Each structure stands twice: as structure tokens, then as C-alpha cells.
Amino acid sequence: MGFSFKCQARCSHSKARAGIFSTPHGLVETPKFMPVGTLATVKGITAAQLEATGAQMVLSNTYHLHLQPGEAIVAGAGGLHRFMGWKKPMLTDSGGFQVFSLSQLRKITEEGVIFRSPRDGRMINLTPERSIQIQNALGADVIMAFDECPPYPAERSDVEAATERTYRWLERCIKAHQRLDEQALFGIVQGGVYLDLRVRAAESLAALDLPGYAIGGVSVGEPAELIHQIVEVTAPVLPPEKPRYLMGVGTYREMARAIASGIDLFDCVIPTRWARHGTVVVGGERWNLKNAQYREDFTPLDASCPCYTCQNFTRAYLCHLVRSREILGYTLLSIHNITELIRFTEKIREAILSDRFTEEFAQWL
Ligand SMILES: [Zn+2]
């Protein structure tokens, strides 16, 4: 029981590593992509279908679950795992990212963030303590610190203030955390695009000896090259014996480059969001299945993909479902897209284990 991270192999040409993150609900073999199940569901697919994609850890959102159905109901069901019928590891974010995205609806103070619920208009006061209480009630294996996520672009002085506040809030999160044996609290490195602020934040977080660390505040509109630079300078400062999670990133190139800098975990809404727009990822490319070229294409989406969608249906059928706005279309495309991103990280893991990562994935680095 409890938590541990074991590094199994290190790449000899980059900082990439393959590891095993143990949680009370099982193992996560890293590097690994985590699908997002915002409201205790990965949209459109069942827990059994999700398991078949190779998913080992699933993310859910504190902010959304607090608004609906409320953490008391999830706790009453026996926690998030039982509520949604998912037996493997889970992670909840802190709600910080969502609250800071509500630019019109919030007031930020040292105490926390006060915002008007977009659901019913009531005022909600989300503080570091409250975020941890909610996450303790939800019961995911990994919970995240409540952080201030500055927008991009932002003035250096504003980002510096947000980064320092994030540290003070982290100290409050650590004090508020009640379920140390069952839930690992990860700290989040902020610092915007200012690399010296990132390094300083990572150093002060590393000193707290947390069970894991995340790099947050990326993928908020900045160019991909900046994400790469941020990760490249930040990841090596984080303790090597702890898992590292890059929040909100899930494209081939960004994941491959982040893994080369020593990142272990990723999450992104892309696979399910794109599925709802009829878009699939095949070999890292984006295809829109509504296009006429697929109407009479009776080949599988990707003959080399082991997913249920690729094994059983043609591009013509998927094109038909998408054009007809059939629910099954969203389901089948989500199954494929999630499988695709997880397989990409699994293939990288295999390559790291045999020390062929930079050679085999050179096109993405
Ligand atoms: Zn597939």
C-alpha cells in the first residue's frame, strides 16, 4: 500500500526515464498519458471501454465535481472510484486552473478565490484548505495543490507574485491534507514563461519532499517552443526519485520532448474533445472524418491499432456516424484517440527500457 516511484531505466542520450508509480489502487507504468474524466466520466465511454484503451490513471476535476453533484454525494457513494466504477488509480486537479479561467466571475485574495457559480449563481469561496477538503472527500489517489495559474501573456511582476502565493498556498494545502496514507499530494511549479522564476519555484518545492511534482501553467496559449523551454529547465530541478507530471499537454511532439526532459505523466482533454468534433489522431496526424474522402473508404482507421474501433469498423462507417451525429461516433472516436495517445507513451516507454528512445522517436524530438 501507499505510494512509491521506482525508476526502471534511464535513457543514455536524454533525461527520459521509465518508471513505476505505485498507488493504493494499483500501478502506473510511466511515461503515461492520462485521459480526463472531468465530471467522473471520460465523456461517452464506459469504465470497461476506458480500461481497454490501456488507461492506468484517470484525471477528474475538483471544480466541476464540487459544483455538480458535490463532494458529499461522491463521498457518500464511497469515493470517486466506486462512484464512477473505475478501480484503477485516479487523480483530481485542485480547481485552481478552472477558477482562474473565470476571469469575469472571480475575486482573488491571499485567502483564496471567491467566484460566482456558473451553475446557480451562488458565491463560492475556494481556498487552499477548501480545495484539499473537497479532494479528501472525493478520494482520488493523487490530489493536487491549489495554485494560482497566471494567464499568458502576463507581466513578470504579476507572475512572480502568483508564484510566491502558490508556494504559500502549498504550505496551507500540506497542513490541510488529512488522508496522507491514501492520497498523495503533488505540488505544482508555476512561474509562467520566466525561466528563472520556474527554477526558483521548483527548488523551493523540491525542498518540501512531496510525493510528486507537477509543472502547471503551461498550455495556456503560449507557443509550443516556450513549453519546451519551461520543461527543459524545470524538470531537472525536481527530485529524481519522485514522479513528474506535465499538466494539460497531450500532443505527440510536446509529450516526446517533455519525456526527453524527464517528465513521466501527462493529461489532456484533446482525445475526447476532438472526437466530439469528428477528428481523430492517427500516427500523430489529425484527420477530420467528416471529409468526403472517407465516405467510401472501407479500410480500418489504423490497421496497426489494437483498439475496438480500429479492429471492428471502417473509415466509411465512422464517417457516416460522425456525419449523422450519432452518439456511437463520439464513443468510437474517443476510444481510438485515447488508445492512440496512451500507446504513444507506451511505445516511448518500451524504447526507453531498451535504450532506443532518441533513435526511434527522433522525428518528434
Ligand atoms: Zn484505434
Residues whose N, C-alpha, C, O or C-beta is under 5 A from the ligand:
A	BS01	ZN	C305 C307 T309 C310 H336
